[in-house]
């Protein structure tokens, strides 16, 4: 079972990351759209569907399979520091997810006050977190 759970964890993380990287990009384009325009309304639907159909279910699956691996196959208390650091970064990624939920709600209500530049910079946050997590998991530096 271990390898199946691990595979499902990796698949769900890939889906989650794809959505976390795509959503801020949609918001960059949404900033350009006039409120109430066809483009704005289309982007609202795309953002909502990405969040509800892919991003949130993938995050939940990532957590479920990840915790299953930790508590079912690894001694968390006796593990090296890399696992604790990874979990801290995944908590940060989950917090970013929560912020993105708020952004989607702001755009849906035509309340966005942030610039394209803000979302371009925000788009880098999950990338940096992902790089750090992959290094921790593969290299296990401590």
C-alpha positions as CSV (number, residue, x, y, z in Angstrom):
1,X,0.0,0.0,0.0
2,X,2.9,2.4,0.8
3,X,3.8,2.9,-2.9
4,X,0.2,3.5,-3.9
5,X,-0.3,6.1,-1.2
6,X,3.0,7.7,-2.1
7,X,1.9,7.8,-5.8
8,X,-1.4,9.3,-4.9
9,X,0.3,11.9,-2.7
10,X,2.6,12.9,-5.6
11,X,-0.3,13.1,-8.1
12,X,-2.3,15.3,-5.7
13,X,0.6,17.6,-5.0
14,X,1.2,18.0,-8.7
15,X,-2.4,19.0,-9.3
16,X,-2.4,21.4,-6.3
17,X,0.8,23.0,-7.5
18,X,-0.5,23.4,-11.0
19,X,-3.5,25.2,-9.7
20,X,-1.5,27.4,-7.2
21,X,0.7,28.5,-10.1
22,X,-2.2,29.1,-12.6
23,X,-4.6,31.0,-10.3
24,X,-2.5,34.1,-9.8
25,X,-1.7,34.2,-13.5
26,X,-5.5,34.3,-14.2
27,X,-5.7,37.2,-11.7
28,X,-3.0,39.1,-13.6
29,X,-5.3,39.0,-16.6
30,X,-8.3,39.7,-14.5
31,X,-6.7,43.0,-13.4
32,X,-6.7,44.1,-17.0
33,X,-10.4,43.3,-17.6
34,X,-13.1,46.0,-17.1
35,X,-15.5,45.1,-14.3
36,X,-18.7,43.6,-15.6
37,X,-17.1,42.9,-19.0
38,X,-17.5,39.5,-20.7
39,X,-13.8,38.8,-20.0
40,X,-14.1,39.6,-16.4
41,X,-17.1,37.4,-16.0
42,X,-15.3,34.5,-17.8
43,X,-12.3,34.9,-15.6
44,X,-14.5,34.8,-12.5
45,X,-15.9,31.4,-13.7
46,X,-12.4,30.1,-14.5
47,X,-11.1,31.2,-11.1
48,X,-14.0,29.7,-9.2
49,X,-13.9,26.4,-11.1
50,X,-10.1,26.1,-10.7
51,X,-10.4,26.7,-7.0
52,X,-13.4,24.4,-6.3
53,X,-12.8,21.6,-8.8
54,X,-9.0,21.2,-8.7
55,X,-7.1,23.3,-6.2
56,X,-9.1,22.6,-3.0
57,X,-9.7,18.9,-3.6
58,X,-6.0,18.5,-4.6
59,X,-4.9,20.3,-1.4
60,X,-7.1,18.1,0.7
61,X,-5.9,14.9,-1.0
62,X,-2.2,16.1,-0.6
63,X,-2.8,16.5,3.1
64,X,-4.7,13.2,3.5
65,X,-2.2,11.1,1.7
66,X,0.8,13.0,3.2
67,X,-0.4,12.5,6.7
68,X,-1.2,8.9,5.9
69,X,2.4,8.4,4.9
70,X,3.7,10.2,8.0
71,X,1.5,8.4,10.6
72,X,1.2,5.1,8.8
73,X,4.8,4.5,7.6
74,X,7.1,7.0,9.2
75,X,7.9,7.8,12.8
76,X,7.2,11.5,12.9
77,X,8.7,12.1,16.3
78,X,11.8,10.2,15.5
79,X,12.2,11.5,11.9
80,X,14.9,13.9,10.8
81,X,14.5,17.6,10.7
82,X,13.8,17.7,7.0
83,X,10.3,16.3,7.6
84,X,9.4,18.9,10.2
85,X,10.7,21.6,7.9
86,X,8.7,20.2,5.0
87,X,5.5,20.2,7.0
88,X,6.2,23.8,8.0
89,X,6.5,24.8,4.3
90,X,3.4,22.8,3.4
91,X,1.6,24.8,6.2
92,X,2.9,28.0,4.5
93,X,1.6,26.6,1.1
94,X,-1.8,26.0,2.7
95,X,-1.9,29.5,4.1
96,X,-1.1,30.8,0.6
97,X,-4.0,28.7,-0.6
98,X,-6.3,30.4,1.9
99,X,-5.2,33.8,0.8
100,X,-5.9,32.8,-2.8
101,X,-9.4,31.8,-1.7
102,X,-9.9,35.4,-0.4
103,X,-8.6,36.8,-3.7
104,X,-11.1,34.7,-5.7
105,X,-13.9,36.1,-3.5
106,X,-12.7,39.6,-4.0
107,X,-12.6,39.3,-7.8
108,X,-16.0,37.6,-7.7
109,X,-17.5,40.6,-5.9
110,X,-15.5,43.1,-8.0
111,X,-13.6,44.2,-4.9
112,X,-10.0,43.6,-6.1
113,X,-7.7,46.5,-5.2
114,X,-4.4,44.9,-6.0
115,X,-2.3,45.4,-9.2
116,X,-1.1,43.0,-11.8
117,X,2.4,43.4,-10.3
118,X,1.1,42.2,-7.0
119,X,-0.2,39.0,-8.5
120,X,2.9,38.5,-10.6
121,X,5.0,38.6,-7.4
122,X,2.5,36.4,-5.6
123,X,2.8,33.9,-8.4
124,X,6.4,33.3,-7.3
125,X,5.5,32.3,-3.7
126,X,4.3,28.7,-4.4
127,X,7.2,28.2,-6.8
128,X,9.8,29.1,-4.1
129,X,7.9,26.9,-1.5
130,X,7.8,24.0,-4.0
131,X,11.5,24.2,-4.7
132,X,12.3,24.2,-1.0
133,X,10.0,21.2,-0.4
134,X,11.4,19.2,-3.2
135,X,15.0,19.8,-2.0
136,X,14.0,18.8,1.5
137,X,12.4,15.6,0.4
138,X,15.0,14.5,-2.2
139,X,18.2,15.7,-0.5
140,X,17.1,15.4,3.1
141,X,19.8,17.9,4.2
142,X,19.2,17.5,7.9
